Amino acid sequence: MKKIEDIAFEALIKEVELTPKPGLVDRINNGSHKDMDIHTFYKSSSAIKPFVSRFLYCGKNALHVEHSKLFDELRAIGKLCEKEMFLSTNGINTHKGMIFSLAVICGAIGRIRIDNKTIKYVVLQNEIKKICKNLIQNDLKNSKKVKTNGEKFFCQTKMAGIRDEAQDGYPTIFQKSLPFYFEKIKHHNEDIALKLTLLFLMQNTVDSNLFARGGMQGINFVKKRAGELLAIKDISILDKNLIVFDNELIQRNLSPGGSADLLSLTWFLSKITKFI
């Protein structure tokens, strides 16, 4: 469990330190964010780290607990984690969506580990689906309150964002970004493979963070530009193109935070199988 906690923390750090990243906080600049920098993310990541073990043990201790009850327990721990995150960042939201995903994914890992020495991705994905069953119905369709960007996104578009991903077992990661990343890492170093995977996710994700800042026009712009950069085969100009893209997103006040979270989770899931 401890090693998985360390890998989850490393995934958070690896994502924020990846540079350059279009519209996102990295080692060069704050992207489209005026209220946070890389040090804010360091503080937030450190606050989140101890809770990964709590998510894992919550799942481990829930062998005979209904999946819906396990979800409620994971969400309660996640709320405590959010409080620690906000305390560490003086109220700035760096990782709220990431905390939710780590909760359900690590809860699923913990629950499966009891009966399995190794976990196939399909087994983990199915467990996540069970934990998040009826999530959209319970959280969005039956909700009378509209507070978060994700809830506003659903009200205006009827798309459920990260909740849709979770309820379906994160297909964007398991069926898309993980295979893409594994293919790229065969031919490039990790830094390049992660940058290409980020572009791939930006092209293939309907990001509620982008919608909150730029509506569907913002989402479509990012998807189109990410696809254009992916089509360029000359890796030697990748960073130059990413810097241009970064400036474009800063000018438009767009930040693909959802894609950044999925990238971090992709790297995390690519590493944990050796410890399960």
N, C-alpha and C positions, 0 to 999 in steps of 0.2 A: 504493500500500500504506500509506503514511504517513497519508493522509487517513482511510482505513478504521480504522486504529489509533486515531486521534483520535476518530472517531465512536463506536467501541466504548467508549472511556474515558468519553465524554460520556454514553453510554447508562447506564453504571454510576452516574455521578453524578446524572443526571436521575432515576433510580429512587429512590435513597436520599433525595434532596432533595424529592421529591414529598410534599406535606403538606396535610392529614393522611392517613395510611394505616393502616387497621385492623390492629392487632397487630404492626406492623412499625416498624423504626427510621425516624424521620424528623426534621425540624427541631424538632419539639415535644417528643418523648419517645423512649424506647427500645422502645416497644411492649411485647411480652411477653418481651423479652430483658433479662437482668440482667448479661450479660457483655460487652455491646458497645453502642456509641453511634455517632452519625453520623461522628465522627472516626475510629473504627475502620474504617468503610467507606471513608473518604477514603484512609487508609493502604493498605488492601487493593486498592482500585482502582488506585492508583499502582503497586503491585507487579505487578499483572496487565497493565497497559498495554503494556510492552515485549514481552510474549509474544504479543500479537495478531499482530504482524508475523512472528513465528516460526511461528505456525500458518499464516498466509497463504503464506509462502515454502515451508513444508513441502509444502503442497498444490501450489504452483506447480512445485516441483522433482520432482513425483511423476507426471508425465504417463504414463510407461511403467511405473509401479509398480502392483502389484495393490492393489485397494482395501483388502483386509485388512491388507496390510503398511503402507499409508498410515495406517490406523487405529492400528496399533501405534506408529508413529512419532509421531502426534499425541498419543496417550495418554502416551508417554514425556515429551514436552515439557510436557504438562499436569501431570504429576507434579512436574516441576521448578517449574512455575508455582505449584502448591499449596504447595511448600516455601517459596517466596518470600512467598506470602500469609501462611502461618503465622508466618514470621519477622517480618513487618511488623505482625502483630496480636497477637504474644505467645501464639500457639497457639489463637487464636479462629477458628472456621470461619465466615467471612462469605460466601464465594463459591465453595465447592468445586463445587457443582452447576453454577454459572454457568461456571466454568472448563471443565468438560467440554463444555458446549454451545458455548461460544466456540471450543473446539478443533475440533470436528467441523464446525461451520458455516463457520468461517474457512478450515479446510482445504479444504472443498468450494469455497468462493469462489476460493481460490488456484488450485485445479486447473482450474476452469472458465475462468478468465480467460485462459488460454493460447490457447484457440481462439475465444473470444467477446469481442467488444468490449462487448456488453451481455448481461445475464443476465435471463432471465425466471424468475419465481419457480418455475415448474414444473421448469425445468432444474436450479435449485439444489436443490430438494426431492428430485429424483431422484438427484442426486449424493450428497446426505446419506444417502439410503437405501442406496446402494451402499457407502459407507464404513462404515455401521453394520449391514450385513447380518449376521444371526445373533448380534447383540449380546446379546439376552436369553438365547439358548441358551448362549453362551459364558460370560457373566458370572454368570448367575443359575441356570439349570437345571443346569449342570454344576459349579457351585461347591459346595464342601463347607464353606466358611467363611461365617459370617454376622456381619458387622461393622457395616456402615453402616445408616443408617435405611432407605435404599432396598432393601437386601438383606433386612432384617427385614420391611419392608412386603411384599415379594414372598413371603416364606415364610409370612406370615400371611394374605395376601389373594389371592395368585397374580396380582396386578397389578404391572406392572413400572415404574411411575412415569416418570421422565425417560428411562430406557432405552427404554421403549415409544415415547415421543415421538420419540426420535432414530432408532430403527429404522424408524419409519413416516414419517420426514422431517418431523417437527414439524407434524402436521396441525392441532393446536390453534392454532398461530400462523398458518400459511399459509392454512388454510381457515376459520378463525374469528376470531382476534383482529386480524389485519391488516385484513381487510375491515371489521370492526367499527370499528377505529380510524380508517380512512380515511373512513368514513361520518360518524363523530362530529366529525372535524376540519373537515368541511365546514360545520358549524353552530356549533362552539364553539372557544374557544382551546385551545392545546395542553394546558394544565394540566387543564382540565375533561375534555378528550378522554382524557387518560391516566388520570385517576381513574375515569372511566366504564369504560374498558377494563380497569382493574384489577378492578373489581367484576365485569365480564363474565368475566374469567379465573377469579376466585374461584368464580363460579357454575358454570363449565364445566370445572374442573380437579379431578381426584382427587389431592390434594396429599399426598405422603408425609411432608412436614414437619408437616402437621396431624395425620396419623395417629400420628406418633411422640409427639405431645403429648396427643392427645385421642381416638385411635381413630376408627372410622367415625362415631361420634356427633359428634365434633368436625368431621369433614369435612362431614357432612350439615348441621350447624348453620350453618357458614360458607356453604355453597352456598345454603341457604334464605334466610339474611339478606341475602346479596349480591343474590339475585334480587329480594327485596322492595325493596331500595334502588334497584335499576335500574328498577323499575316506577314509581318516583316521578318525574314529569316536571318538577317544579319545581326547576330547577338552582340557584336562589337558596338553597335549604336543603341542598344537597349536602354542603358541608363540615360543617355542623351534624350531619347524619346520619352522616357518616363518623367524627366524634368520638365519637358515641354508640356506634357499632359498634366503634371502637377500644377503648373502655372495657369493652365486653362481652367482647372477645377477651382483653384483659389479665386480666380477672377469671377467665377460663377457661384462661389460660396458652396460648393458641393463636396461632400465627404462620404465615400463609400464604406462607412463603418461596418455595415453588415457583411460585406465581402471580406473585410479585415478579420472579423471574428471567425468566419468560415475558414479562412486561411490558417489561422492559429489552430483551430480544431483539426484541420486536415493534417498539419504537421504532428500534432499531438497523437492522433489516431494512427499515423504512419509509424510511430515509435513504440506504442505501448504493447503491441502484441508479444514482444520478446519478454515482457515482464508479467504476462498473464498466464 
